[in-house]
């Protein structure tokens, strides 16, 4: 099953700088990609390509959100008292049962683990509100993750350190992460 994302065509071997980020932002939504998860993992985590997980019908207006099928949690472990290491992530039952792959970010170092956990959903999210609710669910489980990742049009920079495969067939249940608000 293929996933639709916006995938910038430029490859990086370090985190893009301010001016480069501006250029990516202006062109990424013209670069829709339709890839299986393994190929997507290679593009992001080996070739350093930037990804936006939501696709849009027109522009990047939240009301024009078309779909989002992937969620990423970003662990940069800035808070010394609230760490979540790569080893903890690899041994975490929820992550092992639901996530597809993990990749270290460009700012990962020997002393501090900086990585992303990538989840694919069994059904796509269709509104910005659903995306926000899904992230709220995941971020409440993992308060060590960057809490600013809720917006669908966020850019996630790639890496060139490769990825750790968990299970490309894992699917996070949309019904679990986007509980109906009664």
C-alpha positions in Angstrom: 0.0 0.0 0.0 1.4 3.3 -1.0 1.4 6.5 1.1 1.0 10.0 -0.3 3.2 12.7 1.1 5.0 15.8 -0.2 8.7 14.9 -0.7 11.2 17.5 -1.6 13.5 16.5 -4.4 16.6 18.0 -2.9 18.9 15.7 -0.9 20.8 17.0 2.1 23.6 15.6 4.2 23.0 18.0 7.0 20.0 19.8 8.4 18.8 22.5 6.0 19.6 26.1 7.0 17.2 29.0 7.1 17.4 30.0 3.5 17.2 26.4 2.3 14.1 25.8 4.5 12.4 28.8 2.8 13.1 27.3 -0.6 11.8 23.9 0.5 8.7 25.4 2.0 7.9 27.2 -1.3 8.1 24.2 -3.5 7.4 21.1 -1.5 3.6 21.1 -2.1 4.3 20.8 -5.8 6.1 17.5 -5.2 3.6 14.9 -4.3 5.0 11.4 -3.9 3.2 8.1 -3.9 5.6 5.6 -2.3 5.5 2.4 -0.3 6.8 2.8 3.3 10.2 1.1 2.7 11.0 3.4 -0.3 9.8 6.4 1.7 12.0 5.4 4.6 15.0 5.3 2.2 14.2 8.7 0.7 13.9 10.4 4.1 16.5 8.5 6.2 19.2 7.7 3.6 18.9 10.6 1.1 18.1 13.4 3.5 15.0 14.5 1.8 12.4 16.6 3.6 8.9 15.4 3.9 5.5 16.9 4.7 3.1 14.2 5.8 -0.2 15.8 4.8 -1.4 16.5 1.3 -3.7 19.3 0.3 -6.3 19.9 -2.3 -5.2 23.4 -2.9 -2.4 25.6 -1.3 -1.6 24.6 2.3 -4.8 25.9 3.9 -5.8 23.7 6.8 -9.4 23.6 5.4 -8.0 22.2 2.2 -6.4 19.2 3.8 -6.8 16.2 1.5 -5.3 13.4 3.6 -2.6 12.4 6.0 -1.7 8.7 6.4 1.6 9.0 8.4 2.4 10.5 11.8 5.9 11.1 13.2 7.0 11.6 16.8 10.1 13.7 17.2 12.4 12.9 20.1 15.2 15.4 20.5 15.8 14.8 24.3 16.5 18.4 25.1 15.0 18.0 28.6 17.7 16.4 30.8 15.0 15.2 33.2 12.6 13.7 30.7 14.7 11.6 28.3 13.4 8.8 26.0 16.3 7.1 24.4 16.5 5.2 21.2 17.0 2.0 23.2 13.8 2.7 25.2 11.9 3.4 21.9 13.1 0.1 20.4 11.9 -1.8 23.6 8.6 0.1 23.9 5.6 -2.3 23.4 3.3 0.3 21.8 6.1 1.5 19.4 7.0 -2.1 18.5 3.4 -3.0 17.9 2.4 0.1 15.9 5.3 2.0 14.4 6.9 1.1 11.0 10.4 2.6 11.3 12.7 4.9 13.3 15.4 7.2 12.0 18.0 9.3 13.7 17.9 12.9 12.7 20.8 15.0 11.5 21.3 16.5 15.0 21.6 13.0 16.6 24.9 12.7 18.5 26.8 10.1 20.5 25.7 11.7 23.8 22.0 12.6 23.0 19.6 10.4 21.0 17.6 12.5 18.5 15.3 10.4 16.4 11.8 10.1 14.9 9.3 7.3 15.2 7.2 6.8 12.1 3.6 5.5 12.2 1.4 4.6 9.3 -2.4 4.6 9.8 -4.8 1.9 8.8 -7.1 4.7 7.4 -6.2 8.2 6.4 -7.0 11.2 8.4 -9.2 13.6 6.4 -9.3 16.9 8.4 -6.8 19.0 10.2 -8.8 18.4 13.4 -8.3 14.6 13.0 -4.6 15.1 12.6 -4.5 17.3 15.7 -6.5 14.7 17.7 -4.3 11.9 16.5 -1.1 13.8 17.6 -2.7 14.7 20.9 -3.3 11.0 21.5 0.3 10.1 20.7 1.9 13.0 22.5 -0.1 12.2 25.7 1.5 8.8 25.6 4.9 10.2 24.9 5.3 13.4 26.8 9.1 13.3 26.0 8.3 13.9 22.3 8.4 17.4 20.8 4.9 18.7 21.5 5.0 21.1 18.6 4.5 18.5 15.9 0.7 18.8 15.8 0.2 20.8 12.6 -0.3 18.8 9.3 1.9 21.2 7.2 5.0 20.8 9.3 8.2 19.9 7.5 10.2 16.9 8.8 13.8 17.0 7.7 15.4 13.8 6.6 18.7 12.2 7.6 21.4 10.2 6.0 22.1 7.8 8.8 19.6 5.2 7.5 16.5 3.8 9.3 15.7 1.0 11.8 12.9 -1.1 10.5 10.4 -2.2 13.0 7.6 -3.6 10.8 6.5 -1.9 7.6 3.2 -3.8 7.9 2.3 -2.2 11.3 -0.7 0.1 11.2 -1.8 2.4 13.9 -5.6 2.2 14.1 -7.3 5.5 13.2 -10.2 4.6 15.4 -7.8 4.4 18.4 -6.0 7.7 17.8 -9.0 9.8 16.7 -11.6 8.8 19.3 -14.9 10.4 18.7 -15.4 13.4 21.0 -18.8 13.0 22.5 
